[in-house]
Amino acid sequence: MKPLSHLEQLQAGIASMNMPPQAVQFHYARAVLAAEKGSISAAARRMGIHRRTLQRMMEKNAPKPRVDK
C-alpha cells in the first residue's frame, strides 16, 4: 500500500477531529501568528493572504468569552 501524502495525512487528521474548515483555518492562522510573534502583516504574508483578510478571519472565528449567569 502506498504511504499517505502530507496532504492526505492532514485531511485524515482533520476528518478525525470532526472540525469544520473554518475552525481548522482559524487554528492554522493562530499558529502562524504565534510563529510570527503576533505580527499580522508577517503572518498574512506567510499565508499568502491580505493583512485585512487575516484580521477579519481572526475577529470572526475567535472564541467568544463565556458569560456565566
NULO-613798 format. One record per residue (C-alpha): x, y, z; residue number from 1. Coordinates in steps of 0.02 Angstrom, whole numbers, padded with zeros to 5 digits. Layout:
N
+--------+--------+--------+-----+
:     xx :     yy :     zz : pos :
+--------+--------+--------+-----+
:      X :      Y :      Z : NUM :
...
+--------+--------+--------+-----+
//
This chain:
69
+--------+--------+--------+-----+
:     xx :     yy :     zz : pos :
+--------+--------+--------+-----+
:  00000 :  00000 :  00000 :   1 :
:  00063 :  00174 : -00046 :   2 :
:  00101 :  00287 :  00104 :   3 :
: -00011 :  00438 :  00128 :   4 :
:  00050 :  00605 :  00064 :   5 :
:  00067 :  00751 :  00183 :   6 :
: -00096 :  00825 :  00120 :   7 :
: -00187 :  00659 :  00141 :   8 :
: -00120 :  00644 :  00318 :   9 :
: -00179 :  00820 :  00357 :  10 :
: -00351 :  00787 :  00284 :  11 :
: -00367 :  00624 :  00381 :  12 :
: -00317 :  00713 :  00541 :  13 :
: -00444 :  00850 :  00512 :  14 :
: -00580 :  00723 :  00473 :  15 :
: -00543 :  00625 :  00631 :  16 :
: -00556 :  00785 :  00735 :  17 :
: -00725 :  00822 :  00657 :  18 :
: -00683 :  01007 :  00645 :  19 :
: -00766 :  01125 :  00521 :  20 :
: -00647 :  01200 :  00392 :  21 :
: -00663 :  01373 :  00471 :  22 :
: -00600 :  01305 :  00637 :  23 :
: -00452 :  01223 :  00553 :  24 :
: -00412 :  01384 :  00462 :  25 :
: -00425 :  01483 :  00624 :  26 :
: -00308 :  01365 :  00717 :  27 :
: -00185 :  01370 :  00573 :  28 :
: -00190 :  01560 :  00571 :  29 :
: -00159 :  01564 :  00759 :  30 :
: -00009 :  01450 :  00739 :  31 :
:  00063 :  01560 :  00601 :  32 :
:  00031 :  01716 :  00706 :  33 :
:  00123 :  01636 :  00851 :  34 :
:  00268 :  01589 :  00738 :  35 :
:  00275 :  01769 :  00677 :  36 :
:  00270 :  01835 :  00856 :  37 :
:  00097 :  01912 :  00834 :  38 :
:  00137 :  02012 :  00677 :  39 :
: -00022 :  02016 :  00573 :  40 :
:  00071 :  02080 :  00420 :  41 :
:  00207 :  01947 :  00428 :  42 :
:  00081 :  01808 :  00460 :  43 :
: -00030 :  01864 :  00317 :  44 :
:  00119 :  01873 :  00201 :  45 :
:  00172 :  01698 :  00253 :  46 :
: -00005 :  01632 :  00223 :  47 :
: -00019 :  01721 :  00055 :  48 :
: -00171 :  01824 :  00104 :  49 :
: -00204 :  02008 :  00132 :  50 :
: -00175 :  02075 :  00307 :  51 :
: -00355 :  02134 :  00323 :  52 :
: -00419 :  01961 :  00272 :  53 :
: -00320 :  01885 :  00415 :  54 :
: -00387 :  02015 :  00536 :  55 :
: -00566 :  01978 :  00485 :  56 :
: -00536 :  01792 :  00498 :  57 :
: -00471 :  01811 :  00675 :  58 :
: -00615 :  01926 :  00726 :  59 :
: -00749 :  01815 :  00650 :  60 :
: -00685 :  01649 :  00716 :  61 :
: -00614 :  01698 :  00885 :  62 :
: -00694 :  01606 :  01029 :  63 :
: -00823 :  01711 :  01118 :  64 :
: -00800 :  01739 :  01304 :  65 :
: -00915 :  01634 :  01409 :  66 :
: -01033 :  01730 :  01521 :  67 :
: -01095 :  01634 :  01672 :  68 :
: -01257 :  01693 :  01749 :  69 :
+--------+--------+--------+-----+
//
